[in-house]
Amino acid sequence: MEQAKKLFLLDAYALIYRAYYAFIKNPRVNSKGLNTSAILGFVNTLEEVLNKENPTHIGIAFDPAGPTFRHEAFEDYKAQREATPEDIKIAVPIIKDIIRAYKIPILEVQGYEADDVIGTLAKQANEKEISTYMMTPDKDYAQLVDKYVYMYRPKYGDKEFEILGPQEVIEKYDLENQSQIIDLLGLMGDSADNIPGCPGVGIKTAQKLLKEFGSIENLIENTDKLKGALKKKVEANIEQIKFSKFLATIKVDVPIKLELDKLVREEMDKDKVREIFEELEFRTLLERVIKETDSPTLQIQTGPIQGDLFSEFATNTQDTQKESTEIALENNKKEYHLIDNEDDIEELSKKLMPFKEIALDTETTGLEAMEAEIVGISFSVKKNEAYYIPFPKDQEETKKRLNIIKPLLENKKSLKIGQNIKYDLLILKNYGIEVVGKLFDTMIAHYVVQPELRHNMDYLAEIYLNHITIPIEDLIGPKGKNQKSMRELSPEDVYIYACEDADITFQLKNAIEKDLKENQAEELFYTIEMPLVPVLTDMEYTGVLLDKKALKSLSKDFTDRLITIEEEIHKLADNDFNVSSPKQVGEILFDKLKIDEKAKKTKTGQYVTSEEVLLSYKDKHPIVEKILDYRGLKKLLSTYVDALPKLINKKTGKIHTSFNQTVTATGRLSSSNPNLQNIPIRDSDGKEIRKAFIPDQDSLFFSADYSQIELRIMAHLSHDNNMMEAFLHGDDIHAATAAKVYKQDINTITSDQRRKAKTANFGIIYGISVFGLAERMQVERKEAKELIEGYFETYPQVKEYMDQSIVEAREKGYVETIFNRKRYLPDINSRNAVVRGFSERNAINAPIQGSAADIIKVAMVNIHKRFKEEKLLSKMILQVHDELNFTVIPSEKEKVQQIVIQEMENAYKLSVPLKADFGWGENWLEAH
């Protein structure tokens, strides 16, 4: 009987890029200096497919050199993508040599992308009823799935291999049929490929429209059935939507024929494979690959594991080949226990009390810590062993159980280990439990070591422990209306999942701890990042009050002004049109008012009216500035004024922003819900939003921020005599810079000269170009060039420092802050000037910005400690860039000011003094 055909078609570049970026902060470089990350990752993926799926036929498709039909139709197609990293360019020919040595056909058709080639072959294979698997992480392939055609998404971090047929695509993207993926992308766009879509339409709106109309074509024919802003958006962008669908459509009629006999999987050329792998120094891979071709594939299954539920998960997720012999031989049995009565809970608490290190993980009803209820908690003190305590829906019963384990959580002698432990601390704080003792957060530890990689547990478990965790979707189902809450599940359903979280967290601590030591990052982690966790926990728990009346009044004011500005725009245009429509704005500006006969257009024929473009026309016609005012005001209204009240917690009456320690590569904190870092402060309208942030009742708002901290750090790092002298004398640094650059007495410097010097101070040290500085200052390039030259003449050691930073970054591959926080720069030696230039600017920027971030973190930890020691009731509530904000009891006013300023100015001893400015008021605006 003939073996059933199983065809695999691989999208080469998608897999190569994925492999390269998986190793981006820990690149694989051989003794010859060749970065082999992309090659190794691609071959590992190929090997896993060959052994796991055993295809009978296989082909690997590449994008050809030069433009495709999409580029010819749309010049900006994929234009926003960064230049291809040099290491990938070098890797591709080697990968092609490896593919040829494996005797796998390379599929390439000039003028067409790999997805078009794969789509065409998959369609032909479907007609022949051949099971076909398209291997790629790209979602646009979902449009091609059919009765015999599947999308095969590769394993990545926290995800196993995913096989999608028509039904899976329909469920995953909430569609009626899989072909609607094209319409979905046409409406929502695709930033990866620069497919514009319909402005303002995201995935949810696109899905809703497709449910109602079925297709883009039917939607366009029935726009009269739409209402309000959505109707305007769609009608204003019909041509763009049509064109986006064209760009998103994978062709299935490429001039290539499915010749199965040429795709038959063959025995590799072992000698050639050996030669290439030896040249690349892939010794372990060579031993594994060549050995595997000589003997049957060994499939290793972890187990047995306690509990029927986990056995089912193990069958689904663990049947995978392991490269490591150590992992293969371990095959440990896991001891996971469900502790579901009060006597056993008390016994467990006593049993765990003597342990010096305890991993914990809370299971809850949601992701927002200030709103979620606790469902259970798991503990682990030993590898492969964990305990889960469920909590009932009755909150009084829950409190009883929590009180039993309270001494364990409040034991100062034990180190508490967690993954994103701040969330667990907040959850427990809501129930009156203060987790004390030293902390170890595995997520933050990995962030300190590898700031630009992902830090979620699934990813860390895979890279450190060679372990694939239980997907949460296996418990609660995929995202959507049918997804369950943890509260809906029985303890028996949850306990294996919960125990594994604690167990993996415990194991990760020991693994990542070694990396901290090897990277000399222990001091940064233990003295700055970990002490900061309880500080942020308290800040998030305290929250901040909003003046809802002020926001309501501001909303009315902004709305009235929008109407007025719109009327002024219509009067200037002598035409009523939709000011929110870029298409109509373009037609008014360039067709009717003719402010530029050669205005830039997109390939769809629509004028480009982005903010950057409109700014260049500000002096051409007064309507342009009005349109910019309208857009800015409308953005403030929707993003902040009308959005902030919706974030108020119903229980506390406050907003509780989340402060994130593991998001920015520089070390700066970020915030979300709301994002405080982006609240504008330069214009009067933006400042009005700060007025709505108020202190607690009968309290004062206190704000303190570092004065020019980044320039002070630059003076410290560069040891520039002139810059240091200005700071040591207490001069206005911008006026002092202007005086030296313009060769005038500081007392004669004009406000315009000071403004230009300020722009130079903050721009030049971050590598701004002559063109960039000219644009920012709105001057001729000649003046910008002279200013840069004068600046470096004034501060010669700053220039030396900048040049030296780039040299050291090229040698090491990274730069460091004053606290040894590393920022890796893998493209610093790229031959691509654009890519290299970006890394060079980061080489200068990261140590300065990162050092400023570290300093304010030290200040926050010390201030929080002083407040506790001196039993102050006032609270630190917000951190934004270089600024700290407090709600202060009037009787503590002088003490708070003394502590905050003292700790901020003494957080680190620079060669020039740190200075903190401060202010008091009834709201954030007044205080700042």
C-alpha positions, 0 to 999 in steps of 0.5 A: 500500500502506497504511503499517504503523501504529506507535503511541507512547504516552508517560508524561509525568510519568516523562519530565518528572521524568527531564528535570528531574533530568538538569539538577538541578545545571546547571539551564537558567534563562532571562533571566526566571528561569524554570527550563526544565530539565524543558521542554527535556529533555522536548522534546528527548526528544520530538523524538528520538522523532519523528525517530528512530522516525517514529511514525504515531500518538502520544499522551501520557498524564498523571496527573490531579490528585487521588487515583487508585483506588490512593490510595483503597485505600492511603493511603500509596501514593507517600506517601514521595515528596518534594513535587513541585519547584516548577519542575516544577509550573510547567513542566507547563502549559507542556509541555502547551501545547507538546504541543498545539502539536505537535498531539499528543493529551493522554490523561488519565482522572480517577482513573487514573494514566498507566500505567493509561491507557497499559496499557488503550490498549496492550492494545486496540492489541495486539488490533488487531495494531498495533505499540505502544511505551510510552515510559517509564523505569518498570519496572512497564510491563514487565508490559504487553509483548505480541506487538505491545506493547513497552516503550521505555525512553528514553536516559539517561546511559550507556544507549541507547534500550532496546526490550523485548518479552516475551522481553527482559523475561523475560531482563532480569528472569529470569522465566518470562513477562512478566506475572510482573513484577507478582508480582515487584513484589508480593514485593520491593515498590517503594520509588518507589511505596511498595509494601511487598512482603514484608519481607526479600524482595529481587529474587533471593529473589523471582525464586527463589520465582517460579521455584518457584511461578509466582505469588504466589497459588500461593506463598501456597497452598504456604507449607508447602513453604517453610523457615526464616526465609523461610517465616515472612516470607511467612506473616507478610505474606500480606495485605501481599503480596496487596495489594502485587500489587494496587498493582503491577498496571497496569489495562487496563480504564480507561474509555477507547477506542482511537480511532486516527484521533484519535492520527494524527501531524499536522503541528505548528503552527509558528507556535504552536511558534515563539511558545512557544519564543521566549518560553522562549528556546529559540533553538537548539532552535527553529532545529533543530525548525522547520528539520527540519520543512521538510527531511528529517531528517539522520542522522549516523553517526560513522565509519569506525572501525578494526576490524570489531567497532567498526563493528558497535557504531557501527551499533547506537549512533551512528546518532543525530541531533546538535544540535551542528554541530561534532560533525556535521562532525567525523566523525573516524577513530579510530586504535585499536591492539592491541599484542600482542607484547613488542617492540611493547610496548617500542617503545610504552613508549618512544614514550609516555615523552616525553608529559606527559599519559597517560590509562590504563585497566586491564581486569580480571577483576572489580570488587574491586581486591584480588581481580581479575587484570589482563587488559589496559591501555590508553593514550591521549595524543592525541584519537581515538588509543589503544593496548591491551596484553593480558596473558595468563592466565599471571601470570608472562608478565603480570609480564614485560609489566608490567615493560616498561611499568613505567618509563612508569607510574613516570615522575614527569614525566607526569600520569596521567589516569584515570576512578576511577584509584584502582582502576587504582592498586590493580590495578597495586600488586598487581603491584608497580607504584607509579604515581607523578607527578601524577594527574587523575581525571575522575570526581573532577573532575566530582564536585568541580564537580557533586557530586550528579550521576552521575560514571560515564564513560558519562554524562560522555562523553554530556554533555561529548563528545556521545558514546555509549560502547560498552555493556559488555554488548555485550562480556560480556553482560547481568548473570546466570549467562551473563555472561562475564568479560573473561578469557574474551574474546580481545584482539581482542574487547576492544581497541576497548572498552579503547581507547575507555575510554582515549581518552574519559578523555583527552578528558574531562580537557580538557573537565572541566578548564575546568569546574574553572577556571570554578567556582574549584574547581582548588585543592580538586581539585589540593591536596586531592582528587587528593593524597588518591587515593594515600593512600586507595590505600595504606589500601585496600591495607594493609587491617585485621585482624579478630579472628575468634575475638572475632567468633565469640565475640560471635556466640555471645554475641549469639545466646544473648542473643537466645534469652534476650530472646525467652523474656522477651518470650514470658513478658511476652506470655504467648504464644509468637509470632514476635518477628521478625514485625511483624504478630505483634508488632502483634497481641500489643501492641495486640490482646492487651496493648492498650497503645493502643486507637487504634494506627495501622494500614496499609490492609491492617489490619496494625499499624504497629510500626516502631522510631519507633512502638515508641519512643513506647510504651517507657513503656507496657509493659516488653515494648516495650523488650525487642522493641526490644532484640531487633531491635537485637541481631539487626541487629548480628548479621546486619549486622556480627558474622556479615557481617564475617568473610565479607569477609576476603580469602583472600590477605591475611587482612584486610578491605580496605574501599573509601573512596569520594570521589564519593558524598556531596554534602557532601565526606565520604568514604564506605566500602563492603565494609564500611561503616565509617561505620555501625558503631555506637559509642553502645551497649555492643553496638555498641562490642564490634564495634570490639573485633574490629578489631585492628592487625597482628601485634606492633603497636599500634592508634592512634586519633585524632579531632577534638574537636567539629570541627563546633562549632569550625567553626561558631564560626569561620564565625559569629564568635560571641564567646561560642562562640569564648571557650569554645573559646579558654579550653579549656572543655567546650563543652557545659557552657559552653553549659548554663551560659549557657543556664541562667544558672548557674555552669559548676561547678554544671551537672548531667549532665542539663543538659549532655546537653540542651545537647549535643543542642542544640549539635549539633541547633540549628545544623542547623535542628532544630525545636522538635518534633524537639528535644523528641523527641530530648531526650524533654522537653515542647515547651515546654522545647525551645522555651525551650532553643532561645530560650535558645541563640540568646540565648546565641549570637546570632551563630550565629543571624545566621550561619544566617539569612545562610547561607539568604539567600546560598544563595537569591541564589547557588543554592549554599553553600560550604565554607572550601575553596570546595567547592560544594553546590548547592541548586536548591530553596532558593527553592521555594514548597513549604515542605517542599522549601524547608525541606530546602534551608534546613537544607542551606544551614546544614549543608553548609558546616560538615560539608563543611569538616570533611570537607575538613580531615580530608582535608588532615590525611590527605594531610599525615600520609601525606606525613610517614610517607613522608618519615620512612620510617615503617613504621606505616600509616594504615588506617581513616577514619571521620567525624572519626577516623583509625586506625593500625596502629603498630610499637611503636618508632615509637609516639611519632613516630606520635603526634607527627606525627598530632596535629600534622598534624590540629591544624594542617590548617587555621587556624581562629579557634579551635584545632583539637583532636585526642583520641587513644588507644592499645590492642590493638584499635579499642575500646581505642584509641578 
